[in-house]
């Protein structure tokens, strides 16, 4: 089975995108991913505030 996720409430904070999705157990999660070339930073969080705070404070090493 593939890990297909339908993202909703997507926002962009600088080069980082924050989105909400439902995982395979039905829980709501929040993902962040940096879209800068050669950065590769991404993470999942249980609440939206933590995801947005991390997106605001992320600094790319690329």
Buried (B, 14 or more C-beta within 10 A) or exposed (E): EEEEEEEEEEEEBEBBBBBBBEEEEEEEBBBBBBEBEEBEBEBEBEEBEEBBBBBEEBEBEE
